Amino acid sequence: MPFEIIREDITRVRADAIVNTANPLPVIGAGTDSAIHSAAGPALLAARQRIGAIQTGCAVETRAFDLSAKYVLHTVSPEWIDGAHGEEMLLKRSYDAALTLADRLRCRSIAFPLLSAGSYGFPKDVALSVAIRAFTEFLLTHDMHILLVVFGEEPYTLARGLFGDLKSYVDANYVGAAEEAEYGGPYAKSVRERREAKEAAFSAQSRPVENRRAATPMQDAMFAEAERPSCPAQFRPTVKARKTADVHGKDDLESILKKAESSFSEHLLDLLNECGEKDSDVYRRAEISRQLFHKIISKKDYQPTKSTAIQLALGLRLDLAETQKLLRKAGYALTRSSKTDLVVQYFIEHGRYSIVEINTALFDCGLPILKTGAAN
């Protein structure tokens, strides 16, 4: 799974490398720095002291000692002043430095805290936006499992202000809310009354005949409807007619099968040919493995999961109509009855195809994230 966001204590995360928000000087700072040093043991500070001072935007490695990792990558991120002193550029450089170092150390996984969002005072939505940009760019050219670790159940909205009107979009389009607005009022009341009357009628029907006279006129109508033959004799098909229908049904089925549309894999290949991009660019943007991608396009009848189908649509940067068509080939659709679908639809409608960004928004909304990198 190339990108994942989790709520956890970073000192408990199992990864090849854990990123520490280091103090520029070889001393133990507050927050994440203090927690990592405490969990790793005193040997980490001794190793850090041998390195000396670290400049902002740079990263160095030490062993992880008592942590469940191979390395601790110490990176110095910037403090927030007012946003006009290159803070975002320096923060992006800190992420890039840690990722480049992890790649050089041949790490297959790396865990980050949200850099500069604590004692360094960065607005959390700005800090998150920079992290998303750094991870998205890196994953386009590298295979690495990146974990963004959010500590505990912190009482803030990660993406506050970052995704604009996403939540109002979901609320406005979610089928539950839509049904309430559309069917509320007198119509909903009449439907409910009819349903209750029908239930009461059939309940009364099970009682002895002499007790049925207590039924209302509406219930009497229900009795009559229930006792009427479901299909009058003059309209019941004969055996011959049924056999003829069966024959025609068989012929119709055979003709339908002959007219079957292209499969998901075939349609995907057509889209790949039309876009004119390298396959590697598409499956990297989709955040699925090369092995899974080639498995999909090499098997005509391959049945992907819904998440994989959505990710491929995002990797191809399809518009909403094209996305729905690709999903239908696999038997799926983006619907208003799924908030996850609505989040994905929101990003597609806004021309934003970063799966890192979409998964962060899904996490922020408390919804299941797209299963990036997963085999299926």
C-alpha positions as CSV (number, residue, x, y, z in Angstrom):
1,M,0.0,0.0,0.0
2,P,1.9,3.1,-1.2
3,F,0.1,5.6,1.1
4,E,-1.8,5.2,4.3
5,I,-2.9,7.6,7.0
6,I,-3.4,6.1,10.5
7,R,-4.0,7.2,14.1
8,E,-1.2,5.7,16.2
9,D,1.7,6.5,18.4
10,I,4.6,6.8,15.9
11,T,7.0,5.0,18.3
12,R,4.8,1.9,17.9
13,V,4.7,1.8,14.1
14,R,6.5,-0.9,12.3
15,A,8.4,0.6,9.3
16,D,11.9,0.5,7.9
17,A,12.3,4.2,8.8
18,I,10.6,6.5,11.2
19,V,11.0,10.2,10.7
20,N,11.8,12.4,13.7
21,T,11.0,16.1,13.9
22,A,14.5,16.8,15.1
23,N,15.9,19.9,16.9
24,P,18.6,21.6,14.9
25,L,21.0,21.1,17.7
26,P,21.9,17.6,19.1
27,V,19.5,18.0,22.1
28,I,16.1,16.4,22.8
29,G,13.2,18.7,21.8
30,A,9.5,18.5,22.7
31,G,6.7,16.5,21.2
32,T,7.6,13.8,18.7
33,D,11.3,14.3,19.2
34,S,11.0,13.6,22.9
35,A,8.7,10.6,22.4
36,I,11.0,8.9,19.9
37,H,14.1,9.4,22.1
38,S,12.2,8.0,25.0
39,A,11.2,4.9,23.1
40,A,14.5,4.3,21.4
41,G,16.6,4.6,24.5
42,P,19.7,6.7,25.5
43,A,21.8,5.3,22.6
44,L,19.8,7.4,20.1
45,L,20.8,10.7,21.7
46,A,24.5,9.6,21.7
47,A,24.2,8.8,18.0
48,R,22.5,12.1,17.4
49,Q,25.3,14.0,19.2
50,R,27.9,12.4,17.0
51,I,26.1,14.0,14.0
52,G,26.0,17.5,15.4
53,A,23.8,20.3,14.1
54,I,21.4,19.8,11.2
55,Q,20.2,22.5,8.9
56,T,16.5,23.2,8.2
57,G,15.3,21.1,5.3
58,C,18.0,18.4,5.6
59,A,17.8,14.9,6.9
60,V,20.3,12.4,8.4
61,E,19.9,8.8,9.6
62,T,20.8,6.9,12.8
63,R,19.9,3.4,13.9
64,A,16.5,3.0,15.5
65,F,17.8,1.1,18.5
66,D,14.8,0.0,20.7
67,L,12.2,1.1,18.1
68,S,10.4,-1.3,15.7
69,A,12.3,0.2,12.8
70,K,15.8,0.0,11.1
71,Y,16.4,3.7,11.0
72,V,15.4,7.0,12.5
73,L,15.6,9.8,9.9
74,H,16.2,13.1,11.7
75,T,14.8,16.0,9.7
76,V,14.6,19.7,10.8
77,S,11.5,21.3,9.5
78,P,10.8,25.1,9.7
79,E,8.8,27.1,12.2
80,W,5.8,29.1,11.0
81,I,6.2,32.8,11.0
82,D,3.5,34.3,8.8
83,G,3.6,32.3,5.6
84,A,5.6,34.9,3.7
85,H,9.1,33.6,4.7
86,G,9.3,30.5,2.5
87,E,8.0,28.3,5.2
88,E,6.1,26.0,2.8
89,M,9.1,25.6,0.5
90,L,11.3,24.7,3.4
91,L,8.7,22.2,4.8
92,K,8.5,20.5,1.3
93,R,12.3,20.3,1.3
94,S,12.2,18.5,4.7
95,Y,9.8,15.9,3.4
96,D,11.8,15.5,0.1
97,A,15.1,15.1,2.1
98,A,13.6,12.4,4.3
99,L,12.1,10.5,1.3
100,T,15.3,10.7,-0.7
101,L,17.3,9.5,2.2
102,A,14.9,6.6,2.8
103,D,15.2,5.6,-0.9
104,R,19.0,5.7,-0.7
105,L,18.9,3.4,2.3
106,R,16.6,1.1,0.3
107,C,13.7,1.4,2.8
108,R,10.4,-0.2,1.6
109,S,8.3,1.7,4.2
110,I,8.6,5.0,6.0
111,A,6.4,6.6,8.8
112,F,6.0,10.4,9.1
113,P,4.4,12.6,11.7
114,L,2.8,15.7,10.4
115,L,5.9,17.8,10.3
116,S,5.9,21.4,11.8
117,A,2.2,21.0,12.8
118,G,3.0,20.9,16.5
119,S,5.3,23.2,18.5
120,Y,6.5,24.8,15.3
121,G,3.1,26.4,14.7
122,F,2.2,25.5,11.1
123,P,-1.5,25.7,10.4
124,K,-2.5,22.0,10.2
125,D,-4.3,22.3,6.8
126,V,-1.2,24.0,5.3
127,A,1.1,21.4,6.8
128,L,-1.1,18.6,5.5
129,S,-1.3,20.2,2.0
130,V,2.5,20.3,1.8
131,A,2.8,16.6,3.0
132,I,0.2,15.5,0.3
133,R,2.1,17.3,-2.4
134,A,5.5,15.8,-1.4
135,F,4.1,12.2,-1.1
136,T,2.2,12.5,-4.4
137,E,5.3,13.6,-6.3
138,F,7.5,11.0,-4.7
139,L,5.1,8.1,-5.4
140,L,5.0,8.9,-9.1
141,T,8.6,7.7,-9.5
142,H,9.2,5.5,-6.5
143,D,7.7,2.4,-4.9
144,M,7.5,2.9,-1.1
145,H,4.9,2.5,1.6
146,I,4.4,5.9,3.1
147,L,2.5,6.2,6.4
148,L,1.3,9.5,7.7
149,V,0.9,9.0,11.5
150,V,-1.6,11.1,13.4
151,F,-1.3,10.7,17.2
152,G,-4.2,9.4,19.2
153,E,-7.6,11.0,18.8
154,E,-6.6,14.6,18.5
155,P,-9.6,16.9,18.6
156,Y,-9.0,18.7,15.3
157,T,-10.1,18.2,11.7
158,L,-7.1,17.3,9.7
159,A,-8.3,18.8,6.5
160,R,-10.0,21.9,7.9
161,G,-10.1,24.3,5.0
162,L,-8.1,22.1,2.7
163,F,-10.9,20.4,0.8
164,G,-13.2,23.4,0.5
165,D,-16.9,22.5,0.4
166,L,-16.3,18.7,0.3
167,K,-18.4,18.0,3.4
168,S,-21.3,20.2,2.3
169,Y,-21.1,18.6,-1.1
170,V,-21.5,15.1,0.5
171,D,-24.3,16.2,2.7
172,A,-26.2,17.8,-0.2
173,N,-25.9,14.8,-2.4
174,Y,-26.1,11.9,0.0
175,V,-29.2,9.9,-0.9
176,G,-30.5,9.8,2.8
177,A,-30.6,13.6,3.0
178,A,-32.0,13.8,-0.5
179,E,-34.8,11.4,0.3
180,E,-35.8,13.4,3.3
181,A,-35.9,16.6,1.3
182,E,-37.7,15.0,-1.7
183,Y,-40.2,12.8,0.1
184,G,-40.8,14.7,3.3
185,G,-44.2,16.3,4.1
186,P,-47.7,15.2,3.0
187,Y,-46.6,12.7,0.4
188,A,-44.3,10.8,2.9
189,K,-47.2,10.9,5.4
190,S,-49.7,9.4,2.9
191,V,-47.2,6.6,1.9
192,R,-46.7,5.8,5.6
193,E,-50.5,5.7,6.3
194,R,-51.1,3.4,3.3
195,R,-48.3,1.0,4.4
196,E,-49.7,0.9,8.0
197,A,-53.2,0.4,6.7
198,K,-52.1,-2.5,4.5
199,E,-50.2,-4.1,7.4
200,A,-53.3,-3.8,9.6
201,A,-55.5,-5.2,6.9
202,F,-53.5,-8.4,6.5
203,S,-53.2,-8.7,10.2
204,A,-56.9,-8.5,10.5
205,Q,-57.4,-11.0,7.7
206,S,-55.8,-13.7,9.8
207,R,-58.6,-13.3,12.4
208,P,-61.9,-15.2,12.2
209,V,-64.4,-13.9,9.6
210,E,-66.9,-12.7,12.2
211,N,-64.2,-10.4,13.6
212,R,-63.3,-8.7,10.3
213,R,-66.2,-6.2,10.3
214,A,-64.1,-3.9,12.5
215,A,-61.9,-3.1,9.5
216,T,-61.9,0.3,8.0
217,P,-63.1,0.9,4.4
218,M,-59.4,1.1,3.3
219,Q,-58.8,-2.3,5.0
220,D,-61.9,-3.7,3.2
221,A,-60.4,-2.7,-0.1
222,M,-57.2,-4.4,1.0
223,F,-59.1,-7.6,1.7
224,A,-60.7,-7.6,-1.7
225,E,-57.4,-7.0,-3.4
226,A,-55.7,-9.8,-1.4
227,E,-58.5,-12.3,-2.1
228,R,-58.7,-11.6,-5.8
229,P,-56.8,-14.2,-8.0
230,S,-53.4,-13.0,-8.8
231,C,-53.9,-13.9,-12.5
232,P,-57.5,-14.5,-13.9
233,A,-57.9,-17.8,-15.7
234,Q,-58.5,-16.2,-19.1
235,F,-55.1,-14.5,-18.9
236,R,-53.1,-17.5,-17.7
237,P,-50.6,-18.8,-20.3
238,T,-51.2,-22.3,-21.7
239,V,-48.5,-24.9,-21.6
240,K,-47.9,-24.4,-25.3
241,A,-47.6,-20.6,-24.9
242,R,-45.1,-21.2,-22.0
243,K,-43.0,-23.5,-24.2
244,T,-43.0,-21.0,-27.0
245,A,-42.0,-18.2,-24.6
246,D,-39.2,-20.5,-23.3
247,V,-37.9,-21.0,-26.8
248,H,-38.0,-17.3,-27.6
249,G,-36.3,-16.6,-24.3
250,K,-33.5,-18.9,-25.2
251,D,-33.0,-17.3,-28.6
252,D,-33.1,-13.9,-27.0
253,L,-30.5,-14.9,-24.4
254,E,-28.2,-16.2,-27.2
255,S,-28.5,-13.0,-29.2
256,I,-27.9,-10.9,-26.1
257,L,-24.7,-12.8,-25.3
258,K,-23.5,-12.3,-28.9
259,K,-24.0,-8.5,-28.4
260,A,-22.1,-8.5,-25.1
261,E,-20.0,-5.3,-24.7
262,S,-16.2,-5.3,-24.1
263,S,-14.9,-6.5,-20.8
264,F,-13.3,-4.2,-18.1
265,S,-9.8,-5.3,-19.3
266,E,-10.6,-4.7,-22.9
267,H,-12.1,-1.3,-22.2
268,L,-9.1,-0.4,-20.0
269,L,-6.7,-1.3,-22.9
270,D,-8.7,1.0,-25.2
271,L,-8.4,3.9,-22.7
272,L,-4.7,3.3,-22.4
273,N,-4.3,3.4,-26.1
274,E,-6.4,6.6,-26.3
275,C,-4.5,8.5,-23.6
276,G,-1.1,7.8,-25.2
277,E,0.7,7.7,-21.9
278,K,3.1,5.1,-20.6
279,D,1.5,2.3,-18.7
280,S,3.9,2.9,-15.8
281,D,2.7,6.5,-15.5
282,V,-0.9,5.3,-15.2
283,Y,-0.4,2.6,-12.7
284,R,1.8,4.8,-10.5
285,R,-0.8,7.5,-10.4
286,A,-3.4,4.8,-9.7
287,E,-1.1,3.5,-6.8
288,I,-1.4,-0.1,-7.8
289,S,1.6,-2.4,-8.3
290,R,3.0,-3.2,-11.7
291,Q,2.3,-6.9,-11.1
292,L,-1.4,-6.2,-10.5
293,F,-1.7,-3.9,-13.4
294,H,-0.3,-6.4,-15.9
295,K,-2.5,-9.1,-14.4
296,I,-5.6,-7.0,-15.1
297,I,-4.7,-6.1,-18.7
298,S,-3.6,-9.7,-19.6
299,K,-6.8,-11.4,-18.4
300,K,-9.8,-10.6,-20.5
301,D,-12.3,-11.6,-17.8
302,Y,-10.4,-10.1,-14.9
303,Q,-12.8,-8.8,-12.2
304,P,-11.2,-6.0,-10.1
305,T,-12.4,-4.7,-6.8
306,K,-14.3,-1.5,-6.8
307,S,-11.4,0.3,-5.2
308,T,-9.0,-0.9,-7.9
309,A,-11.4,0.2,-10.7
310,I,-11.7,3.6,-9.2
311,Q,-8.0,4.0,-8.8
312,L,-7.5,3.1,-12.4
313,A,-10.0,5.8,-13.4
314,L,-8.1,8.2,-11.3
315,G,-4.8,7.1,-12.8
316,L,-6.2,7.7,-16.3
317,R,-7.6,11.1,-15.1
318,L,-11.1,10.3,-16.5
319,D,-14.0,12.7,-16.2
320,L,-17.1,11.6,-14.3
321,A,-18.9,10.1,-17.3
322,E,-15.9,8.1,-18.4
323,T,-15.3,6.9,-14.8
324,Q,-18.8,5.7,-14.5
325,K,-18.5,3.8,-17.9
326,L,-15.3,2.1,-16.7
327,L,-16.9,1.1,-13.4
328,R,-19.9,-0.3,-15.2
329,K,-17.6,-2.6,-17.1
330,A,-16.7,-4.2,-13.8
331,G,-20.3,-4.1,-12.5
332,Y,-19.9,-1.0,-10.2
333,A,-21.0,2.6,-10.1
334,L,-20.5,5.7,-8.1
335,T,-23.7,6.2,-6.2
336,R,-25.3,8.8,-4.0
337,S,-26.0,6.1,-1.4
338,S,-22.3,5.8,-0.6
339,K,-20.4,8.7,1.0
340,T,-17.1,7.2,-0.1
341,D,-18.4,7.4,-3.7
342,L,-19.5,11.0,-3.2
343,V,-16.0,12.0,-1.9
344,V,-14.4,10.4,-5.0
345,Q,-17.0,12.0,-7.3
346,Y,-16.3,15.4,-5.7
347,F,-12.6,15.2,-6.5
348,I,-13.2,14.0,-10.1
349,E,-15.6,16.8,-10.7
350,H,-12.9,19.3,-9.5
351,G,-10.3,17.7,-11.7
352,R,-8.2,16.5,-8.7
353,Y,-6.8,13.0,-9.1
354,S,-4.3,12.6,-6.3
355,I,-5.1,9.4,-4.4
356,V,-3.0,10.6,-1.5
357,E,-5.3,13.6,-1.3
358,I,-8.5,11.6,-1.8
359,N,-7.5,9.1,0.9
360,T,-6.7,11.9,3.3
361,A,-10.1,13.4,2.7
362,L,-11.8,10.0,3.2
363,F,-9.8,9.5,6.5
364,D,-10.8,13.0,7.6
365,C,-14.5,12.1,6.9
366,G,-14.2,8.8,8.8
367,L,-14.7,6.7,5.7
368,P,-12.9,3.7,4.3
369,I,-9.9,4.7,2.2
370,L,-9.0,3.3,-1.3
371,K,-6.9,0.2,-0.8
372,T,-3.9,1.3,-2.7
373,G,-1.3,-1.3,-3.6
374,A,-3.5,-4.1,-2.5
375,A,-3.6,-7.3,-4.5
376,N,-7.1,-8.6,-5.6
